[in-house]
Amino acid sequence: MTDFSMSPEVSSLVEKTREFTRSTVLPVEDFHRGDIAAAGGDELREKLQAAARDAGVFGPHVPLEYGGHGLNMVERAPVFEEGGYSLFGPVALNIAAPDEGNVHMLDHIANKEQKERFLAPLARGEMRSAFAMTEPAPGAGSDPSALTTRADKVPGGWKINGHKYFITGAEGAGFFIIFARTAGVPGDRGGATMFITPSVVAGLTVGRHIETPDKSMIGGHCEVFFDDLFVPDSGVLGEVDQGFRYVQVRLGPARMTHVMRWLGAARRAHDIAVERVAHREAFGGKLGGLGMIQQMVADNEIDIAATRALLIRACWALDQGEHAGDETSIAKTFGAEAVFRIVDRSIQMCGGLGVSGDLPLARLAQEVRGFRIYDGASEVHRWAIARRAIGAAQKVGASS
């Protein structure tokens, strides 16, 4: 039987993160109504991260050699969930997207020089980063093989041309990881390469912020343009033409850390609603005594428990070095939809107050809605899950 119990060290970090998030971070989020730009952007990030270091909770995922706690995926889950209890918590702990995923990927793929130049300052919170993969139609989106951004070999390096879209954290990022086609044509499953480059270089332009309902991701979701951007050979991340293989190192774990963080936000919504219905008098008694309310409370509890269980199973598979395609797709799809259900029920239980600015529930709903699209839409994950199941059945039939 697999043992998922936490070590004393992880249990202590969970408790310290819970205390820090609720006492230090939540008041800032509530004062600024969850808008990270209005709260000060990078200036606020630096202050919160300094406080997190003082509290001993900074960088739970960061490798030990860079001053973090070096937690594996299973160990990260309860810590990230507590950090996600506040929308600003991930920024404070340096576990926000896309930086957290980039730390994970660079630790596994980058060479020594790239780690010293990019990973070390990112892990310490001295800069932010961006991961430039998504493109406007007809380019790469839910189908990454549609990749159109192109990198052509030139003496000493590569020239990159293309247009990226919805690039989280692009404004103010210290460096970019760029996904570009180096072989083949759009639609081919191979032929992509990852490049890493400082942000302040000729040929790289951050365009407009694309307006989205969520407001807590620092640096916005931006358009980015590459116009003969030169990246030297030393900027190739991993091997040429192996980008689709390398990106899997990032995507599965990053999807799971999204589940962790937003499960924390959903738990906050649930806690607020349960506190409300436990004491609100209506219809001759407490709201919590009504069967319809009790069903919503129970359904929230079930969704929280089920999301955690699927999440831990997927994280365990990743920690074992497995590809975990099914496990991560299942946990991501169920978690994204469950998180939204939890917040939506919590709003319903609080009635008019739930949709007002007097509670954070409405802004939480705006934040978590995008998760059913971010990191792969639910429909795409369902298609992948079904395709693998049917493919496995066909192989069994062919061999019998």
Secondary structure, 3 states (H helix, E strand, C coil): CCCCCCCHHHHHHHHHHHHHHHHHHHHHHHHCCCCCCCCCCHHHHHHHHHHHHHHCCCCCCCCHHHCCCCCCHHHHHHHHHHHCCCCCHHHHHCCCCCHHHHHHHHHHHCCHHHHHHHHHHHHCCCCCEEEECCCCCCCCCCCHHHCCCEEEEECCEEEEEEEEEEEECCCCCCEEEEEEECCCCCCCCCCEEEEEEECCCCCEEEEEECCCCCCCCCCCEEEEEEEEEEEEHHHEECCCCCHHHHHHHHHHHHHHHHHHHHHHHHHHHHHHHHHHHHHCEECCEEHHHCHHHHHHHHHHHHHHHHHHHHHHHHHHHHHCCCCCHHHHHHHHHHHHHHHHHHHHHHHHHHHHHHCCCCCCHHHHHHHHHHHHCCCCCHHHHHHHHHHHHHHHHHHHHHHC
